[in-house]
Amino acid sequence: MVLENSKANQKTYSILMIDGDNIRLYNNINYAAGDEMIRDMSIVLKGNLRPSDYIARWRVGDEFMVILPDTPLEGAKIIGERFRLAVKEASKSWLFPTTISIGIASYPTHGDNINALIDKAESANKHAKDQGKDQIVLAD
């Protein structure tokens, strides 16, 4: 609904694909530790959302998708950086310090439908991980 409204009203929105960088360290202990890390990460992310934003677990593992209505690419980058720093800081008290990689795509810059934007944001997230993790990459 949010996405349809954005298109109908010619407003921009952005999608962030967020992936934890260190889940293997937790899962090597046991999957309960990995689940706890995912829960803690979700609490930090939710605590940094605006009232208009949406967050959901994505696929399997420690991936999240965040939808930012009425948010152009530069605004999404600022919010993504807030997420990245918040997880990094909060995780200092966790079992292992944890970082996140973020890929960002925006409508209409990177596509005109949700599937295209998800693909672009996932590709950007993969580049963030491939380039050393703990960073934000904007879609091409």
C-alpha atoms as one frame of an Amber mdcrd trajectory, in Angstrom:
protein
   0.000   0.000   0.000   2.770   2.448   0.914   4.576   1.716  -2.321   1.428
   2.064  -4.419   0.659   5.394  -2.742   4.182   6.627  -3.423   3.834   5.834
  -7.112   0.343   7.331  -7.364   1.434  10.526  -5.596   4.780  10.654  -7.412
   6.728  10.466  -4.152  10.009   8.718  -3.647  10.729   5.865  -1.260  13.791
   3.819  -0.470  14.496   0.215   0.402  17.361  -0.871   2.628  18.555  -4.463
   2.663  20.441  -5.024   5.908  22.562  -8.069   6.651  24.477  -8.880   9.842
  28.153  -9.478   9.187  29.080 -11.838  12.028  26.282 -14.366  12.466  28.598
 -17.307  11.822  30.507 -16.491  15.014  27.273 -16.807  16.960  26.004 -19.882
  15.129  29.340 -21.639  15.702  28.475 -21.569  19.408  24.904 -22.703  18.751
  21.860 -21.533  16.862  20.293 -20.103  20.019  23.197 -17.638  20.204  22.597
 -16.718  16.558  18.892 -16.227  17.234  19.729 -13.967  20.179  22.014 -11.854
  17.986  19.263 -11.480  15.380  16.775 -10.490  18.081  19.190  -7.936  19.573
  19.948  -6.511  16.137  16.225  -6.172  15.374  15.677  -4.293  18.640  18.401
  -1.801  17.728  17.071  -1.354  14.189  13.466  -0.909  15.375  14.649   1.627
  17.943  16.081   3.761  15.143  13.045   3.722  12.836  10.832   6.715  12.234
   7.087   6.224  12.849   6.449   6.032   9.090   9.074   3.331   8.392   8.569
  -0.430   8.036  10.928  -3.272   8.915  10.672  -7.028   8.332  12.910 -10.074
   8.440  13.900 -10.995   4.918  14.559 -14.474   3.603  16.574 -16.536   6.074
  19.318 -15.733   8.519  19.975 -12.252   9.718  18.623 -10.184   6.834  16.136
  -7.351   7.219  14.313  -5.160   4.720  13.434  -1.601   5.701  11.032   0.524
   3.653  11.416   4.279   4.054   8.390   6.139   2.642   8.911   9.669   1.321
  12.671   9.223   1.565  15.039   9.933  -1.318  18.391   8.205  -1.718  20.446
  10.719   0.282  17.988  10.597   3.183  18.071   6.800   3.100  21.864   6.880
   3.257  21.723   9.045   6.396  19.232   6.673   8.025  21.318   3.658   6.979
  24.385   5.200   8.580  22.397   5.733  11.776  21.469   2.019  11.741  25.061
   0.961  11.048  26.518   3.017  13.883  23.751   2.033  16.333  24.304  -1.712
  15.799  28.075  -1.305  16.019  27.778   0.604  19.308  25.101  -1.630  20.880
  26.983  -4.802  19.980  29.935  -3.798  22.158  27.964  -5.383  25.014  26.998
  -8.501  23.010  28.879 -11.784  22.878  30.818 -10.608  19.787  31.061  -7.112
  18.323  28.746  -7.066  15.328  28.483  -4.923  12.225  25.972  -4.681   9.413
  26.196  -4.222   5.665  23.491  -2.221   3.919  22.381  -1.981   0.303  20.063
   0.865  -0.700  17.815   1.403  -3.715  15.271   4.186  -4.270  12.136   4.677
  -6.347  12.119   5.929  -9.060  15.912   6.202  -9.476  16.634   2.461  -9.399
  13.407   0.954 -10.690   9.689   1.402 -11.055   8.475  -1.653  -9.138   9.172
  -3.325  -5.828  10.866  -6.383  -7.324  13.361  -4.275  -9.270  14.169  -2.248
  -6.166  14.623  -5.337  -4.013  16.975  -6.839  -6.608  19.017  -3.621  -6.771
  19.172  -3.268  -2.973  20.199  -6.927  -2.558  22.915  -6.510  -5.182  24.190
  -3.390  -3.412  24.171  -5.297  -0.110  26.259  -8.073  -1.672  28.759  -5.462
  -2.883  28.943  -4.026   0.649  29.803  -7.460   2.031  32.254  -8.240  -0.794
  34.040  -4.910  -0.268  34.780  -5.608   3.390  31.464  -5.410   5.279  30.409
  -2.744   7.818  29.403  -0.268   5.109  26.622   1.110   2.959  26.517   0.692
  -0.811  24.046   2.530  -3.023  22.511   0.690  -5.963  23.888   1.361  -9.441
